[in-house]
Amino acid sequence: MNEIVDRVKRILLNPKEALEEVKGEEINVQDFMKQYVAVVAAIPAVAMFVGFLGLRANFMRSLLFCVLFYVVNLIGVFVFGKIIDALAPTFNATKDDLNAFKLSVYAFTPYFVAGIANINPGLGFLSILGGLYGIYVLYLGTASLMSAPQEKTVPYTAVALIINAVVFVVLYMIAVAVTGMSPTRLLG
């Protein structure tokens, strides 16, 4: 657990150096998903579940929705890495599936950590601040991890974000359609 906390602190407090550190790090994607991503991605989902219970939402529906939210986030991190990698040649960056995955994970880290605000549904919007910081991490990572030329880092970041937003909306809509639940239905 200390290793996860240290990694999160490095990404949040000094993202440029943290990204340079992980650039050459060889990781097993499956192990990293289990040992880091699965833990950090649980923060907003668990906080949301606690927040729903505090509002006396239906226990089972809340649990199902939060588990689904968690799974969508895990899938989203993995897919975003694929998007980053697929876009690399378009922006004269180096195509590198492993570094793209690392960049996706570290760009999502601030959003996941800020997701603790979901414990109070009225403050859940604060996770957006973590997401904005994650955009900055993504921007830094397009240059360091993906070796994009400086003049291409802004458009690379923007296009990756737009595509990722569409993917997340689609995943969320599928989740809502499959379960017939959304946060407003849980509370209403």
Residue pairs with C-beta under 8 A, 6 or more apart in sequence:
1 39
4 35
4 36
4 39
4 40
7 18
7 36
8 40
8 109
8 113
10 17
10 18
10 21
11 18
11 106
11 109
11 110
11 137
12 109
12 110
12 113
12 133
15 106
15 136
15 137
15 140
16 140
16 144
18 106
19 103
19 106
19 137
19 140
19 141
19 144
19 145
20 144
22 102
22 106
22 145
23 99
23 102
23 144
23 145
25 102
26 98
27 98
27 102
29 98
29 101
32 101
32 105
33 74
33 78
36 105
37 74
37 77
37 105
38 74
40 108
40 109
40 112
40 113
41 70
41 73
41 74
41 77
41 108
41 112
42 70
43 112
43 113
43 115
43 116
44 69
44 73
44 111
44 112
44 114
44 115
44 116
44 118
44 127
45 66
45 67
45 69
45 70
45 73
45 115
46 66
47 115
47 116
47 117
47 118
47 119
48 66
48 69
48 115
48 118
48 119
48 121
48 124
48 183
49 62
49 63
49 66
50 119
51 118
51 119
51 120
51 121
51 124
52 62
52 65
52 66
52 121
52 183
52 186
52 187
53 59
53 62
54 119
54 120
54 121
55 121
55 187
57 186
57 187
58 186
61 181
61 185
61 186
62 186
64 179
64 181
65 179
65 181
65 182
65 183
65 186
68 175
68 178
68 179
68 181
69 175
71 175
72 168
72 171
72 172
72 175
73 108
73 112
75 171
76 108
76 164
76 167
76 168
76 171
77 104
77 105
77 108
78 101
78 104
79 164
79 167
80 104
80 107
80 108
80 160
80 164
80 167
81 97
81 100
81 101
81 102
81 103
81 104
81 105
82 97
82 100
83 160
83 163
83 164
83 167
84 100
84 103
84 104
84 142
84 146
84 160
85 95
85 96
85 97
85 100
85 101
87 93
87 156
87 159
87 160
87 163
88 94
88 95
88 96
88 100
88 146
88 148
89 95
90 156
90 159
91 142
91 148
91 149
91 152
91 153
91 155
91 156
91 159
92 148
92 149
92 152
93 142
93 146
93 147
93 148
93 149
93 152
93 156
94 146
94 147
96 145
96 146
99 145
99 146
100 145
100 146
102 141
102 145
103 138
103 141
103 142
103 145
103 146
106 137
106 141
107 134
107 135
107 137
107 138
107 141
108 134
109 134
109 137
110 130
110 131
110 133
110 134
110 137
111 127
111 130
111 131
111 133
111 134
112 130
113 130
114 126
114 127
114 128
114 129
114 130
114 131
114 133
115 127
115 130
117 123
117 124
117 125
117 126
117 127
118 124
118 127
121 183
121 187
135 157
135 161
138 157
138 160
138 161
139 153
139 154
139 157
142 148
142 152
142 153
142 156
142 157
142 160
143 150
143 153
146 156
148 156
176 182
